[in-house]
Amino acid sequence: MVAYVIIPGIDGSDDQHWQSLWERESGPAAVRIAPASWSEPELTDWIAAVQRAYETARAQDADGEVVLVAHSLGCWAAAAWLAAAPAVRGALLVAPPDPQVPAFPREAAASFTGLTPQPLPCRAVVVGSSDDPYCTAETAEEYAAAWKARWHLAGAGGHLNSASGLGSWPEGRELLDSLTAG
């Protein structure tokens, strides 16, 4: 059995977000991070929250297999945690934001602005959209290459969040399943 660590972006994912829907579908096999700084993210707080969720998820799963499921700013928290973390089965990184675009919340997420993508120690898939206001598809593809992750363009889906109307997002679920297969 695989356990999942759900790593949303700023303010978490609402009830209609695909992450929340997957979390409910997975039951106790999914553990959401709980940083104290949801609205004004502090990188160290988010990394610690990923660690706590990882430990809880690992304890839930007899096999100890964990996959990270990150969205938006959560992608950067996941990548930062993975830089010094034990190996996980994989990471699904959806809609990583570009700290250089005007839409990025620089003041609120200042501790995330200096991050650069480094090779990840696990299998990973980066998913981007052709019309994401927080990151161009080209930049997201560059992040995927730097993270040594597989790249997947999901088409025109905005920030791939609740406003995108993805529901339980079957396409994303297939990408997640590709990390847990084999």
Residue frames as qw, qx, qy, qz and C-alpha x, y, z in Angstrom:
[[0.000, 0.888, 0.459, 0.000, 0.00, 0.00, 0.00],
 [0.398, 0.309, -0.005, 0.864, 1.17, 3.52, -0.78],
 [0.203, -0.757, -0.439, 0.439, 0.61, 6.50, 1.48],
 [0.343, 0.656, 0.252, 0.623, 0.33, 10.07, 0.21],
 [0.287, -0.492, -0.267, 0.778, 1.52, 13.37, 1.61],
 [0.232, 0.804, 0.460, 0.295, -0.76, 16.14, 0.32],
 [0.403, -0.363, -0.052, 0.839, 1.11, 19.46, -0.01],
 [0.258, 0.846, 0.452, 0.112, -1.21, 22.29, -1.11],
 [0.367, 0.440, -0.003, 0.819, -0.22, 25.84, -1.94],
 [0.018, -0.142, 0.335, -0.931, -0.95, 29.03, -0.01],
 [0.537, -0.099, 0.233, -0.804, -4.02, 28.77, 2.24],
 [0.458, 0.022, 0.878, -0.136, -4.41, 25.05, 1.49],
 [0.156, -0.087, -0.748, -0.639, -6.74, 23.50, -1.07],
 [0.535, -0.040, 0.227, -0.813, -10.48, 24.05, -0.76],
 [0.661, 0.044, 0.684, -0.306, -13.06, 21.25, -0.68],
 [0.774, 0.570, 0.177, -0.211, -13.49, 21.18, -4.48],
 [0.134, 0.757, -0.614, -0.179, -9.76, 21.09, -5.27],
 [0.846, 0.222, -0.471, -0.112, -8.53, 17.81, -6.79],
 [0.273, 0.350, -0.760, 0.476, -6.07, 17.42, -3.88],
 [0.441, -0.155, 0.519, -0.716, -8.91, 17.53, -1.36],
 [0.865, 0.140, -0.107, -0.470, -10.98, 15.11, -3.43],
 [0.692, 0.321, -0.636, 0.115, -8.05, 12.68, -3.70],
 [0.012, -0.334, 0.713, -0.616, -7.38, 13.03, 0.02],
 [0.678, -0.063, 0.332, -0.652, -10.98, 12.06, 0.84],
 [0.876, 0.256, -0.311, -0.267, -10.85, 9.15, -1.64],
 [0.543, 0.385, -0.687, 0.293, -7.61, 7.87, -0.07],
 [0.744, -0.604, -0.256, -0.126, -8.87, 8.01, 3.51],
 [0.613, -0.751, 0.194, 0.149, -6.18, 7.46, 6.15],
 [0.814, 0.100, 0.254, 0.512, -3.60, 6.71, 3.43],
 [0.327, 0.653, 0.118, 0.673, -3.43, 10.46, 2.70],
 [0.463, -0.632, -0.319, 0.533, -1.99, 13.00, 5.13],
 [0.252, 0.865, 0.154, 0.405, -2.17, 16.75, 4.48],
 [0.462, 0.118, -0.341, 0.810, 0.56, 19.05, 5.71],
 [0.304, -0.855, -0.416, -0.051, -0.43, 21.50, 8.44],
 [0.466, 0.201, -0.196, 0.839, 1.99, 24.42, 8.53],
 [0.179, -0.650, -0.467, 0.572, 1.34, 27.27, 10.95],
 [0.031, -0.524, 0.171, 0.834, 2.02, 29.75, 8.14],
 [0.506, 0.468, 0.708, 0.157, -0.64, 28.87, 5.54],
 [0.277, 0.913, 0.299, -0.017, -1.32, 32.48, 4.47],
 [0.108, 0.921, -0.374, 0.019, 2.18, 33.91, 4.83],
 [0.988, 0.025, -0.117, 0.100, 4.31, 30.86, 4.09],
 [0.228, -0.793, 0.565, 0.011, 7.65, 30.39, 5.80],
 [0.679, 0.397, -0.602, -0.136, 9.76, 27.81, 4.04],
 [0.125, 0.294, -0.867, 0.383, 11.20, 26.27, 7.21],
 [0.542, 0.035, 0.523, -0.657, 7.69, 25.89, 8.67],
 [0.812, 0.335, -0.139, -0.457, 6.46, 24.22, 5.49],
 [0.500, 0.411, -0.761, 0.053, 9.45, 21.87, 5.32],
 [0.142, -0.172, 0.819, -0.529, 8.81, 20.87, 8.95],
 [0.690, 0.175, 0.283, -0.642, 5.13, 20.33, 8.11],
 [0.744, 0.383, -0.475, -0.271, 6.09, 18.05, 5.21],
 [0.242, 0.337, -0.863, 0.289, 8.35, 16.08, 7.57],
 [0.406, -0.032, 0.662, -0.629, 5.57, 15.64, 10.14],
 [0.784, 0.297, 0.023, -0.545, 3.09, 14.56, 7.45],
 [0.578, 0.436, -0.684, -0.089, 5.66, 12.18, 5.99],
 [0.000, 0.238, -0.878, 0.415, 6.21, 10.54, 9.38],
 [0.588, 0.136, 0.481, -0.635, 2.47, 10.18, 9.90],
 [0.760, 0.416, -0.246, -0.434, 1.93, 8.81, 6.37],
 [0.399, 0.420, -0.813, 0.061, 4.78, 6.36, 6.73],
 [0.227, -0.112, 0.821, -0.511, 3.32, 5.09, 10.00],
 [0.702, 0.254, 0.212, -0.630, -0.06, 4.58, 8.24],
 [0.787, 0.458, -0.330, -0.248, 1.49, 2.37, 5.59],
 [0.893, -0.338, 0.293, 0.059, 2.95, -1.01, 6.49],
 [0.832, 0.335, 0.146, 0.417, 5.26, -0.92, 3.46],
 [0.402, -0.627, 0.027, 0.666, 6.53, 2.58, 4.18],
 [0.383, 0.298, 0.503, 0.715, 6.01, 3.71, 0.57],
 [0.019, 0.752, 0.335, -0.567, 5.19, 7.42, 0.38],
 [0.384, 0.440, 0.438, 0.683, 4.37, 9.64, -2.61],
 [0.068, -0.435, -0.215, 0.872, 4.24, 13.43, -2.37],
 [0.223, 0.651, 0.637, 0.348, 1.29, 15.14, -4.06],
 [0.251, -0.467, -0.148, 0.835, 2.09, 18.85, -4.33],
 [0.288, 0.771, 0.473, 0.314, 0.34, 21.82, -5.89],
 [0.073, 0.944, 0.035, 0.319, 1.55, 25.35, -6.51],
 [0.078, -0.796, 0.491, -0.345, 3.82, 26.65, -3.73],
 [0.867, -0.316, 0.353, -0.157, 3.66, 23.15, -2.26],
 [0.879, 0.424, -0.092, 0.197, 5.89, 22.03, -5.15],
 [0.275, 0.721, -0.423, 0.476, 8.70, 24.20, -3.84],
 [0.577, -0.549, 0.454, -0.399, 8.15, 22.98, -0.26],
 [0.986, 0.028, 0.158, -0.052, 8.26, 19.39, -1.52],
 [0.725, 0.562, -0.222, 0.332, 11.44, 19.97, -3.52],
 [0.038, -0.733, 0.470, -0.490, 13.13, 21.73, -0.59],
 [0.774, -0.388, 0.398, -0.304, 12.16, 18.89, 1.77],
 [0.971, 0.230, 0.034, 0.046, 13.35, 16.26, -0.70],
 [0.397, 0.768, -0.413, 0.287, 16.80, 17.88, -0.84],
 [0.015, -0.484, 0.746, -0.457, 17.54, 16.53, 2.64],
 [0.770, -0.145, 0.261, -0.564, 14.92, 13.84, 3.08],
 [0.504, -0.113, 0.854, 0.059, 14.78, 10.07, 3.03],
 [0.088, 0.037, -0.751, -0.654, 13.82, 8.53, -0.27],
 [0.582, 0.294, 0.442, -0.616, 10.18, 8.48, -1.20],
 [0.627, 0.294, 0.705, 0.155, 8.46, 6.50, -3.94],
 [0.338, 0.425, 0.459, 0.703, 7.78, 9.59, -6.03],
 [0.021, -0.504, -0.283, 0.816, 6.52, 13.14, -6.27],
 [0.257, 0.655, 0.591, 0.394, 3.72, 14.65, -8.34],
 [0.218, -0.420, -0.116, 0.873, 4.44, 18.39, -8.65],
 [0.242, 0.661, 0.646, 0.295, 1.50, 20.28, -10.18],
 [0.099, 0.899, 0.225, 0.362, 1.58, 23.91, -11.31],
 [0.608, -0.369, -0.187, 0.678, 4.80, 25.06, -9.63],
 [0.122, 0.974, 0.180, -0.065, 4.73, 28.87, -9.50],
 [0.622, 0.382, -0.054, 0.681, 7.49, 31.06, -10.89],
 [0.397, -0.665, -0.323, 0.543, 8.66, 33.46, -8.16],
 [0.286, -0.168, 0.250, 0.910, 9.65, 35.93, -10.91],
 [0.006, -0.522, -0.632, -0.572, 6.16, 36.52, -12.36],
 [0.151, -0.345, 0.136, -0.916, 4.19, 39.57, -11.17],
 [0.717, -0.383, -0.316, -0.490, 1.33, 37.36, -9.89],
 [0.681, -0.073, -0.635, 0.358, 3.63, 35.59, -7.39],
 [0.457, -0.853, -0.174, -0.181, 2.89, 36.72, -3.80],
 [0.566, 0.451, -0.414, 0.552, 6.43, 37.96, -3.12],
 [0.214, -0.555, 0.404, -0.694, 5.70, 39.64, 0.21],
 [0.840, -0.295, 0.146, -0.432, 3.61, 36.82, 1.62],
 [0.991, -0.003, 0.083, 0.108, 5.97, 34.07, 0.42],
 [0.124, 0.912, -0.392, 0.005, 9.31, 35.89, 0.61],
 [0.511, -0.510, 0.691, 0.030, 11.21, 32.85, 1.95],
 [0.796, 0.265, 0.540, 0.070, 10.31, 30.92, -1.23],
 [0.445, 0.875, -0.030, -0.188, 11.64, 33.51, -3.71],
 [0.004, -0.770, 0.618, 0.160, 15.30, 32.45, -3.71],
 [0.768, -0.092, 0.634, -0.028, 14.76, 28.77, -4.46],
 [0.408, 0.529, -0.575, -0.473, 16.18, 27.13, -7.56],
 [0.964, 0.021, 0.027, -0.263, 15.27, 23.65, -8.78],
 [0.096, -0.566, 0.819, 0.025, 17.84, 20.92, -8.05],
 [0.534, 0.076, -0.794, -0.281, 17.68, 17.25, -9.13],
 [0.731, -0.366, 0.197, -0.541, 15.19, 15.31, -7.02],
 [0.123, -0.389, 0.908, -0.092, 16.17, 12.02, -5.37],
 [0.488, 0.239, 0.806, -0.234, 13.04, 10.20, -6.57],
 [0.189, 0.380, 0.723, 0.545, 10.84, 9.65, -9.59],
 [0.091, 0.536, 0.344, -0.765, 8.80, 12.76, -10.25],
 [0.267, 0.555, 0.615, 0.492, 6.31, 14.23, -12.68],
 [0.025, -0.372, -0.148, 0.916, 5.88, 17.98, -13.14],
 [0.228, 0.617, 0.718, 0.227, 2.53, 19.06, -14.56],
 [0.064, -0.341, -0.030, 0.937, 1.94, 22.49, -16.04],
 [0.397, 0.712, 0.561, -0.146, -0.70, 24.34, -17.96],
 [0.470, 0.355, 0.344, 0.731, -0.39, 26.39, -21.13],
 [0.065, -0.700, -0.190, -0.685, -2.22, 29.32, -19.51],
 [0.614, -0.537, -0.450, 0.364, -1.16, 29.29, -15.85],
 [0.033, 0.947, 0.016, 0.319, -0.95, 32.91, -14.61],
 [0.581, -0.763, 0.282, 0.037, 1.72, 31.88, -12.08],
 [0.467, -0.436, 0.675, 0.369, 4.10, 30.11, -14.45],
 [0.576, 0.515, -0.380, -0.508, 4.52, 29.74, -18.19],
 [0.992, 0.070, 0.074, -0.077, 4.55, 26.24, -19.61],
 [0.645, 0.594, -0.357, 0.322, 8.12, 26.83, -20.79],
 [0.114, -0.633, 0.564, -0.518, 9.32, 27.74, -17.30],
 [0.829, -0.252, 0.349, -0.358, 7.50, 24.77, -15.75],
 [0.942, 0.311, -0.108, 0.068, 9.15, 22.52, -18.33],
 [0.354, 0.657, -0.494, 0.447, 12.55, 24.02, -17.38],
 [0.507, -0.508, 0.505, -0.478, 11.79, 23.23, -13.71],
 [0.975, 0.016, 0.129, -0.178, 10.97, 19.65, -14.70],
 [0.761, 0.502, -0.312, 0.267, 14.31, 19.32, -16.49],
 [0.059, 0.644, -0.541, 0.538, 16.25, 20.80, -13.55],
 [0.677, -0.343, 0.459, -0.462, 14.39, 18.54, -11.11],
 [0.082, 0.252, -0.940, -0.217, 15.15, 15.56, -13.44],
 [0.477, 0.283, 0.682, -0.476, 11.42, 14.93, -13.58],
 [0.258, 0.369, 0.774, 0.444, 9.12, 13.84, -16.37],
 [0.146, 0.214, 0.017, -0.966, 7.25, 16.78, -17.91],
 [0.139, 0.485, 0.849, 0.159, 3.52, 16.75, -18.68],
 [0.133, 0.015, -0.087, -0.987, 1.61, 19.62, -20.28],
 [0.200, 0.396, 0.842, -0.308, -2.03, 19.42, -19.21],
 [0.157, 0.592, 0.579, 0.537, -3.24, 21.88, -21.84],
 [0.093, -0.453, 0.031, -0.886, -5.16, 25.05, -21.01],
 [0.575, -0.497, -0.650, 0.021, -6.20, 24.61, -17.41],
 [0.247, -0.880, 0.082, -0.398, -5.17, 27.80, -15.66],
 [0.118, -0.634, 0.668, -0.372, -3.47, 27.12, -12.34],
 [0.585, -0.006, -0.807, -0.083, -4.86, 23.55, -12.27],
 [0.043, -0.006, 0.689, -0.723, -6.87, 24.28, -9.14],
 [0.249, 0.480, 0.764, -0.353, -10.55, 24.44, -8.14],
 [0.305, 0.668, 0.017, -0.678, -11.18, 27.37, -10.48],
 [0.113, 0.354, -0.770, -0.519, -10.00, 25.15, -13.34],
 [0.798, 0.085, 0.063, -0.594, -13.03, 22.89, -12.83],
 [0.318, 0.397, -0.855, -0.098, -10.96, 19.69, -12.82],
 [0.874, -0.289, -0.094, -0.380, -13.09, 17.84, -10.29],
 [0.839, -0.422, 0.334, 0.078, -11.27, 14.67, -9.24],
 [0.212, 0.802, -0.487, -0.274, -8.97, 15.19, -12.26],
 [0.972, 0.054, 0.228, -0.010, -8.64, 11.71, -13.82],
 [0.656, 0.662, -0.233, 0.277, -5.68, 12.80, -15.98],
 [0.091, -0.733, 0.530, -0.416, -3.75, 13.81, -12.86],
 [0.815, -0.312, 0.409, -0.267, -4.71, 10.60, -11.12],
 [0.935, 0.338, -0.011, 0.105, -3.23, 8.61, -14.02],
 [0.373, 0.724, -0.413, 0.408, 0.02, 10.56, -13.65],
 [0.464, -0.583, 0.521, -0.417, 0.04, 9.83, -9.92],
 [0.955, -0.039, 0.252, -0.151, -0.62, 6.15, -10.58],
 [0.761, 0.563, -0.254, 0.201, 2.34, 6.08, -12.97],
 [0.035, 0.693, -0.572, 0.438, 4.56, 6.93, -10.00],
 [0.621, -0.347, 0.570, -0.412, 3.19, 4.11, -7.89],
 [0.944, 0.261, -0.051, -0.198, 3.15, 1.40, -10.56],
 [0.765, 0.449, -0.411, 0.207, 5.84, -1.22, -10.76]]
